[in-house]
């Protein structure tokens, strides 16, 4: 019998600050997370890649864990 893989935890990410005045790299990071405008929310899996992107733009977003 095959083992079932556990689903990765999900993170709800919300863009709360404007991208005006930030570097192009930070804008690209926010865009790659799937955020397009202020107050836009997306859900992403809790992986090291996503955590690294969030560390780069932590001053622009809020993060909550989804059960």
Secondary structure, DSSP 8 states (H G I E B T S, - for coil): ---------EEEEEE-S--TTS-HHHHHHHHHTT--STT-EEEEE--HHHHHHHHHTTTTEEEEEE-
